[in-house]
Amino acid sequence: MLKMFSTQLTGLFKRISDKEEMAIEDGARLLAQAALGEGILYIHGVAEMEGVALEAILGAEPLVPNAHLLINDNEIAHTESSDRVILISRDANDHTALEIARKLYDVNTPFIAVSSHQSSEEPNLATMADVFIDLQLVKGLIPDEEGNRIGLPYLMAALFIFYGLKFTLTEILHEYNED
């Protein structure tokens, strides 16, 4: 079963690479505006996606030196239009993520949303974000013995996207500093 999961996970990463490449590039450009200007980069992960935020801030290779968690001690940071935010949730209709997105929208803070998206008439992260990156994950990757789909690696997919953003942002900053 692990071999099957590994194969399907590789397929998921390829699907993200193929379908979300432009969105990842657009997201990195949006982040570069703050990194090269007066803005601050913030990141927030809802529920298990907090793992991505912790990797971005405390990991061996932080996103940028001045990146911060958007929410500390249950208080959302005061953001401005020069700041940029990465907001990550399992689903584009997540209520907590939508509340945060509305607050960012109200103060004109551009943000990238990373989540799974399914068509909806309701406003969601895909319609609210300046850049939306789809996790490309809507069902489990492998079947169990009863035919159910299991193995929903949302966090792994989000970390893959985070590294795509990080590597692209690093390239942009490097090119800017060469000029």
C-alpha positions in Angstrom: 0.0 0.0 0.0 2.9 2.4 0.7 4.2 1.9 -2.8 0.8 2.8 -4.3 0.6 5.8 -2.0 4.1 6.9 -3.1 3.1 6.6 -6.8 -0.1 8.6 -6.3 1.7 11.2 -4.2 4.2 11.6 -7.0 1.3 12.1 -9.4 -0.2 14.7 -7.1 3.0 16.7 -7.0 3.3 16.5 -10.8 -0.4 17.7 -11.2 0.4 20.6 -8.9 3.5 21.4 -10.9 1.7 21.3 -14.2 -1.5 23.0 -13.3 -0.4 25.5 -10.7 3.0 26.6 -12.1 1.7 30.0 -13.2 -0.2 30.6 -10.0 2.9 29.8 -8.0 4.9 32.2 -10.1 2.3 34.9 -9.7 2.3 34.2 -5.9 6.0 34.6 -5.7 5.9 37.9 -7.6 3.2 39.1 -5.1 5.4 38.1 -2.2 8.5 39.8 -3.8 6.7 43.1 -3.7 6.7 43.1 0.1 10.1 41.5 0.4 11.7 44.2 -1.8 9.6 47.0 -0.5 8.4 48.2 2.9 6.1 45.3 3.5 6.1 42.3 5.8 5.4 38.8 4.8 2.8 37.0 6.9 1.7 33.4 6.8 -1.2 31.5 8.4 -2.3 27.9 8.2 -5.7 26.8 9.4 -5.7 23.6 11.5 -3.1 21.1 10.3 -1.9 23.7 7.7 -0.2 25.5 10.6 2.6 23.1 9.8 3.4 25.0 6.7 3.4 28.3 8.6 5.8 26.9 11.1 8.1 25.5 8.4 8.0 29.0 6.7 9.0 30.8 10.0 11.0 28.2 12.1 12.2 25.7 9.5 15.7 25.1 8.4 15.1 27.4 5.4 12.7 30.1 6.4 10.7 31.9 3.7 12.5 35.2 4.2 14.2 36.6 7.3 11.3 39.0 8.1 8.4 36.5 7.7 6.0 36.4 10.6 3.0 34.4 11.7 -0.2 36.3 10.9 -1.8 35.2 14.2 0.0 35.2 17.5 -1.8 34.5 20.8 -5.1 34.5 19.0 -4.5 38.1 17.8 -4.3 38.8 14.1 -1.5 41.1 13.1 -2.3 44.6 11.9 -1.6 44.4 8.2 -1.3 47.1 5.6 -1.5 47.3 1.8 2.3 47.0 1.5 2.2 43.6 3.4 1.5 40.2 1.8 -0.1 37.1 3.3 -0.1 33.5 2.5 -3.3 31.9 3.8 -3.5 28.1 3.8 -6.5 25.9 4.5 -7.6 22.4 3.5 -10.7 23.8 1.7 -11.5 27.0 -0.1 -14.8 27.2 1.9 -13.2 27.0 5.4 -15.0 29.4 7.7 -11.9 30.4 9.7 -9.9 31.1 6.5 -12.8 33.1 5.0 -13.0 35.3 8.2 -9.3 36.0 7.9 -9.6 36.6 4.1 -12.4 39.2 4.8 -10.3 41.0 7.3 -7.4 41.1 4.9 -9.7 42.3 2.1 -11.1 45.1 4.4 -7.6 46.6 4.9 -6.5 46.1 1.3 -3.8 43.5 2.2 -3.1 41.3 -0.9 -2.9 37.6 -0.1 -2.3 34.3 -1.7 -4.7 31.5 -0.8 -3.7 27.8 -0.9 -6.4 25.2 -0.6 -8.5 22.7 -2.4 -11.2 24.2 -4.5 -14.5 22.8 -5.7 -17.0 25.0 -7.6 -19.3 27.0 -5.4 -21.8 29.8 -5.7 -20.7 31.2 -2.3 -17.7 33.5 -2.0 -14.6 31.4 -1.2 -10.9 31.7 -1.1 -10.5 31.1 -4.8 -12.7 34.2 -5.6 -11.3 36.4 -2.8 -7.6 35.9 -3.1 -5.3 37.9 -5.2 -3.6 34.7 -6.2 -5.2 31.3 -5.6 -3.2 28.0 -5.7 -5.2 24.8 -5.8 -4.0 21.8 -3.8 -5.4 19.6 -6.5 -6.7 17.2 -3.9 -10.4 16.3 -3.5 -10.4 12.6 -2.6 -8.1 10.1 -1.0 -5.2 8.9 -3.2 -5.6 5.2 -2.7 -8.5 2.7 -2.1 -8.9 0.8 1.1 -10.2 -2.8 1.2 -13.8 -1.6 1.2 -13.3 0.6 -1.8 -13.2 3.9 0.1 -10.6 6.4 -0.9 -8.1 7.1 1.9 -4.8 9.0 2.1 -5.5 12.8 2.0 -2.1 14.4 2.2 -3.3 18.0 2.3 -0.3 19.2 4.4 2.2 17.5 2.1 0.6 19.1 -0.9 0.7 22.5 0.8 4.3 22.1 1.8 5.1 21.2 -1.8 3.4 24.5 -2.9 5.2 26.4 -0.1 8.6 25.2 -1.5 7.5 26.2 -5.0 6.7 29.7 -3.7 9.9 29.8 -1.7 12.2 28.7 -4.6 10.6 31.1 -7.1 10.7 34.0 -4.6 14.4 33.3 -4.0 15.1 33.4 -7.7 13.2 36.7 -8.1 15.1 38.3 -5.2 18.4 36.9 -6.5 17.7 38.4 -10.0 16.7 41.7 -8.5 19.9 41.9 -6.3 22.1 41.1 -9.4 20.7 44.2 -11.3 
